[in-house]
Amino acid sequence: MSAKAEILRRIRSATEGGAVGVEVPRDYDRAALVGPGNVDRFAETVDDYRAQVYRVAESEIAATIRGLLADDARAVIPVDVPPAWVDGIVTVPDDGLSVEELDAVDAVITGCRVGIAATGTIVLDAGEAQGRRALTLVPDHHICIVRAEQVVDTVPQAFAVLDAARPLTFISGPSATSDIELNRVEGVHGPRRLDVLIVG
């Protein structure tokens, strides 16, 4: 008997008698959360990823963003970003900018679809005030606005409100990786700097 045949024989033997087809319960935290999740925990876990977190009122969004940018900075924005968010900021609306044009701006300003408190993850789905995926991957500085009511506690709760058919981008802190000697390298896969404004 060949090794392959022996392995398959052992698998068949081990799974006889009901091991296959066992129903695994998957009803844990799958319902959409009613009301906001734990916003304080979300702020803490986002901060753990070396992102900068700011708790602001709606009326403070533009002033806070201005304080995060140099006086001559240009920020690219999705075309449907609320004007109040970018009041007094030099913006470049994204109408199909090339990668080179996106790389030439100083920052990108977007909203998001959901924030996950347990993991400090922000999810974008190319919906309102989020723009296309390239917008948040090419510029070196991402400023993301998260409303308190968009925060959920767990990953399953996030998936309960997400549409899997949409282009989902999961962001957990600024882009970073480690080389073979475990030296941290930032900005490899996306923005080197992430500022998160939690509104509400």
Phi, psi and chi 1 to 4 in degrees:
 res  aa     phi    psi   chi1   chi2   chi3   chi4
   1 MET       -  135.9  178.2 -180.0  -71.0      -
   2 SER   -74.8  162.5   70.9      -      -      -
   3 ALA   -60.7  -39.5      -      -      -      -
   4 LYS   -62.9  -45.5  178.0 -179.8  177.5 -178.4
   5 ALA   -62.9  -38.6      -      -      -      -
   6 GLU   -65.4  -41.5  175.0   63.1   14.7      -
   7 ILE   -62.0  -46.3  -69.0  168.9      -      -
   8 LEU   -64.3  -37.9  -67.4  173.8      -      -
   9 ARG   -61.3  -42.6 -175.7 -166.6   66.8   75.6
  10 ARG   -66.5  -38.6  -70.9 -176.7 -176.3 -175.7
  11 ILE   -63.6  -45.6  -68.8  171.8      -      -
  12 ARG   -60.9  -40.4  -80.7 -168.8  -66.7  -85.2
  13 SER   -65.7  -40.3  174.3      -      -      -
  14 ALA   -72.7  -25.6      -      -      -      -
  15 THR  -100.7    1.4   57.5      -      -      -
  16 GLU   -69.9  147.8  -74.9  177.4   -3.6      -
  17 GLY    87.5   25.4      -      -      -      -
  18 GLY   108.6   -3.1      -      -      -      -
  19 ALA   -64.8  -34.7      -      -      -      -
  20 VAL   -81.3  140.4  174.0      -      -      -
  21 GLY    88.0    9.6      -      -      -      -
  22 VAL   -68.2  132.1  172.5      -      -      -
  23 GLU   -78.7  121.4 -173.5   68.5   28.4      -
  24 VAL   -98.8  121.5  177.4      -      -      -
  25 PRO   -66.5  132.4   21.3  -28.6      -      -
  26 ARG  -132.4   40.6  -59.4 -155.9 -177.3  -86.7
  27 ASP   -99.9   14.4   56.0   -7.1      -      -
  28 TYR   -77.2  121.7   47.5   85.6      -      -
  29 ASP    46.9   32.1  -70.0  -24.4      -      -
  30 ARG   -87.4  -16.5  -67.0  179.0   71.4   89.8
  31 ALA   -73.5  146.0      -      -      -      -
  32 ALA   -61.4  140.0      -      -      -      -
  33 LEU   -72.5  136.1 -167.8   65.0      -      -
  34 VAL   -92.9  118.5  176.9      -      -      -
  35 GLY    83.4  171.6      -      -      -      -
  36 PRO   -70.4  153.4   23.9  -31.5      -      -
  37 GLY   -79.1 -163.7      -      -      -      -
  38 ASN   -78.4   93.6 -171.2  -30.7      -      -
  39 VAL   -66.1  -37.9  178.4      -      -      -
  40 ASP   -62.0  -42.9  -70.1  -24.8      -      -
  41 ARG   -65.8  -39.7 -177.1  178.3 -176.5 -158.2
  42 PHE   -58.7  -46.1  174.2   70.1      -      -
  43 ALA   -60.5  -40.2      -      -      -      -
  44 GLU   -67.2  -43.9  -70.3  172.3   12.1      -
  45 THR   -72.6  -34.6   51.8      -      -      -
  46 VAL   -63.4  -42.6  170.3      -      -      -
  47 ASP   -62.1  -34.2 -179.0   70.0      -      -
  48 ASP   -61.0  -24.3  -75.1  -16.0      -      -
  49 TYR   -88.2   11.6  -80.0  112.5      -      -
  50 ARG    72.4   19.8  -62.3 -170.9 -174.7 -173.3
  51 ALA   -87.3  155.9      -      -      -      -
  52 GLN   -95.0  131.8  -62.7  -61.3  -50.4      -
  53 VAL  -116.9  135.2  179.8      -      -      -
  54 TYR  -129.5  128.8  -54.9   87.5      -      -
  55 ARG   -95.7  117.9  -57.2  -72.2  -67.0  -91.6
  56 VAL  -134.7  158.5  -59.5      -      -      -
  57 ALA   -85.8  161.7      -      -      -      -
  58 GLU   -52.6  -42.0 -177.1   82.0   27.7      -
  59 SER   -71.3  -11.8   60.8      -      -      -
  60 GLU   -99.3   -1.7  -59.7  170.3  -38.0      -
  61 ILE   -58.5  -55.8  -65.6  174.4      -      -
  62 ALA   -61.4  -43.6      -      -      -      -
  63 ALA   -63.6  -39.7      -      -      -      -
  64 THR   -64.8  -43.3  -55.8      -      -      -
  65 ILE   -64.2  -41.7  -66.6  173.5      -      -
  66 ARG   -57.9  -37.6  -74.6 -165.1  -57.4  -90.2
  67 GLY   -69.4  -19.0      -      -      -      -
  68 LEU   -90.1  -10.6  -63.4  172.1      -      -
  69 LEU  -114.0  150.0  -61.9  170.6      -      -
  70 ALA   -67.2  157.7      -      -      -      -
  71 ASP   -57.5  -34.8  -68.4  -20.8      -      -
  72 ASP  -100.4   15.1   59.3  -13.0      -      -
  73 ALA   -71.8  146.6      -      -      -      -
  74 ARG  -116.0  133.0  -64.5 -179.0  -44.5  129.9
  75 ALA  -118.6  130.5      -      -      -      -
  76 VAL   -82.4  144.7   64.7      -      -      -
  77 ILE  -138.6  150.7   57.7  170.0      -      -
  78 PRO   -62.8  151.9  -20.2   31.6      -      -
  79 VAL   -65.7  -18.8  -66.4      -      -      -
  80 ASP  -105.7   19.7   57.2   -9.0      -      -
  81 VAL   -65.0  135.9  157.5      -      -      -
  82 PRO   -58.3  130.1  -24.4   33.8      -      -
  83 PRO   -55.6  -32.0  -24.6   33.4      -      -
  84 ALA   -64.1  -25.8      -      -      -      -
  85 TRP   -68.0  -31.0  -72.7    7.5      -      -
  86 VAL  -117.8   22.9  -67.7      -      -      -
  87 ASP   -60.8  124.7 -176.2   41.6      -      -
  88 GLY    81.1    9.3      -      -      -      -
  89 ILE  -111.2  138.3  -62.0  164.6      -      -
  90 VAL   -76.0  112.9  178.2      -      -      -
  91 THR  -116.5  154.9   59.0      -      -      -
  92 VAL  -124.9  101.3 -179.5      -      -      -
  93 PRO   -64.1  137.8  -20.9   33.0      -      -
  94 ASP   -83.1  107.8  176.5   39.9      -      -
  95 ASP  -116.0   39.4   55.8    0.4      -      -
  96 GLY    97.2   32.6      -      -      -      -
  97 LEU   -58.0  146.9  -61.4  172.5      -      -
  98 SER   -74.2  167.2   68.3      -      -      -
  99 VAL   -59.5  -39.8  171.6      -      -      -
 100 GLU   -64.2  -40.3  -68.6   76.3   15.0      -
 101 GLU   -68.0  -38.4  -70.6  170.3  -43.0      -
 102 LEU   -66.1  -37.1  -70.9  174.0      -      -
 103 ASP   -68.3  -22.2 -167.7   41.9      -      -
 104 ALA   -84.1  -12.3      -      -      -      -
 105 VAL   -85.9  163.5  -62.1      -      -      -
 106 ASP   -87.1  -27.1  -59.9  -68.8      -      -
 107 ALA  -160.1  168.8      -      -      -      -
 108 VAL  -128.7  141.6   56.5      -      -      -
 109 ILE  -120.4  123.1  -58.7  166.2      -      -
 110 THR  -140.8  168.4   72.0      -      -      -
 111 GLY   -95.4 -160.3      -      -      -      -
 112 CYS  -152.1  176.6   74.9      -      -      -
 113 ARG   -96.4  -42.4  177.5   64.3 -178.6   90.8
 114 VAL  -158.4  151.1   67.4      -      -      -
 115 GLY  -118.9  141.5      -      -      -      -
 116 ILE  -112.7  115.2  -53.4  170.8      -      -
 117 ALA   -65.6  -39.6      -      -      -      -
 118 ALA   -64.2  -31.2      -      -      -      -
 119 THR  -116.4   -9.0   60.8      -      -      -
 120 GLY    68.8   26.0      -      -      -      -
 121 THR   -97.1  139.9  -57.0      -      -      -
 122 ILE  -111.0  134.7  -61.2  166.3      -      -
 123 VAL  -116.4  128.7 -173.7      -      -      -
 124 LEU  -111.1  143.3  -73.9   73.8      -      -
 125 ASP  -127.9   23.1   67.8   -2.0      -      -
 126 ALA    65.1   21.8      -      -      -      -
 127 GLY   -87.0 -154.0      -      -      -      -
 128 GLU   -54.9  129.7 -178.0 -179.3   -4.2      -
 129 ALA    62.6   21.2      -      -      -      -
 130 GLN  -114.7  -31.0  -62.5  167.6   57.0      -
 131 GLY    71.5 -172.3      -      -      -      -
 132 ARG   -82.4  164.4   58.4 -166.0  170.1  112.5
 133 ARG   -59.3  -41.3 -178.8  171.8  -75.2  151.0
 134 ALA   -58.9  -28.5      -      -      -      -
 135 LEU   -60.3  -35.3 -154.1   61.1      -      -
 136 THR   -99.9    1.3   57.3      -      -      -
 137 LEU  -107.4  -26.9  -66.4  178.5      -      -
 138 VAL   -89.5  -53.3  178.3      -      -      -
 139 PRO   -59.1  150.4  -25.0   36.2      -      -
 140 ASP   -81.7  -10.3 -158.3   43.9      -      -
 141 HIS  -135.3  119.7 -179.5 -169.5      -      -
 142 HIS  -112.9  124.5 -176.6 -174.4      -      -
 143 ILE  -109.7  117.0  -60.5  170.9      -      -
 144 CYS  -119.3  129.8 -172.5      -      -      -
 145 ILE   -98.5  124.3  -72.1   85.4      -      -
 146 VAL  -121.4  120.7 -179.1      -      -      -
 147 ARG   -81.3  145.0  -63.7 -171.5 -178.5  -77.9
 148 ALA   -55.3  -36.7      -      -      -      -
 149 GLU   -72.7   -8.4   60.8  -93.0   21.4      -
 150 GLN   -89.3   -4.8  -67.7  177.1  -57.4      -
 151 VAL   -86.5  130.0  174.6      -      -      -
 152 VAL  -117.0  168.1  -62.4      -      -      -
 153 ASP   -86.2  -39.5  -72.4  -32.7      -      -
 154 THR  -126.6  164.5   66.8      -      -      -
 155 VAL   -63.1  -45.4  172.8      -      -      -
 156 PRO   -58.9  -36.3  -26.6   35.8      -      -
 157 GLN   -64.9  -35.4  -72.6  170.6  -16.4      -
 158 ALA   -65.2  -45.4      -      -      -      -
 159 PHE   -66.0  -22.9  -84.0  104.0      -      -
 160 ALA   -67.9  -23.0      -      -      -      -
 161 VAL  -108.5   -7.2  -61.4      -      -      -
 162 LEU   -90.0  151.9  -67.5  169.9      -      -
 163 ASP  -103.9  112.1  179.1   -5.9      -      -
 164 ALA   -65.0  -15.0      -      -      -      -
 165 ALA   -81.7  -10.9      -      -      -      -
 166 ARG   -88.5  159.4  -63.9 -170.4   64.1   82.8
 167 PRO   -76.3  102.2   25.6  -31.5      -      -
 168 LEU   -92.3  132.4  -57.7  176.7      -      -
 169 THR  -120.1  121.9  -57.5      -      -      -
 170 PHE  -102.7  125.9  -71.3   71.1      -      -
 171 ILE  -119.9  120.0  -58.3  168.3      -      -
 172 SER  -122.8   83.4  -64.1      -      -      -
 173 GLY    82.7  178.8      -      -      -      -
 174 PRO   -62.5  155.5  -16.5   27.9      -      -
 175 SER   -62.9  130.9  170.8      -      -      -
 176 ALA  -158.4  151.8      -      -      -      -
 177 THR  -147.9  178.6 -170.4      -      -      -
 178 SER  -127.1  143.3  -65.0      -      -      -
 179 ASP   -81.5 -175.3   64.4   16.8      -      -
 180 ILE   -61.8  -25.0 -162.8  166.1      -      -
 181 GLU   -94.5   12.7  -65.2  177.3  -10.5      -
 182 LEU    65.5   27.5  -60.6 -178.6      -      -
 183 ASN   -82.7  128.4  -65.1  -47.1      -      -
 184 ARG   -70.1  131.2 -177.0  179.4  170.9   92.2
 185 VAL  -123.5  122.0 -179.0      -      -      -
 186 GLU  -104.0  152.4  -62.1 -178.7  -19.9      -
 187 GLY    81.5   17.9      -      -      -      -
 188 VAL   -78.2  -44.0  175.7      -      -      -
 189 HIS  -108.5    3.5  -49.9  105.8      -      -
 190 GLY   171.2 -161.5      -      -      -      -
 191 PRO   -57.8  136.9  -24.9   34.7      -      -
 192 ARG   -76.9  -22.7 -168.2 -177.5  -32.6 -110.3
 193 ARG  -128.7  131.1 -178.4  175.2  167.3 -163.0
 194 LEU  -128.2  121.5  174.4   64.3      -      -
 195 ASP  -113.8  129.1  -70.1  -47.0      -      -
 196 VAL  -116.9  122.1  178.2      -      -      -
 197 LEU  -102.3  114.4  -82.3   60.3      -      -
 198 ILE   -94.4  118.9  -57.7  174.4      -      -
 199 VAL  -102.2  122.5 -177.9      -      -      -
 200 GLY   107.7      -      -      -      -      -
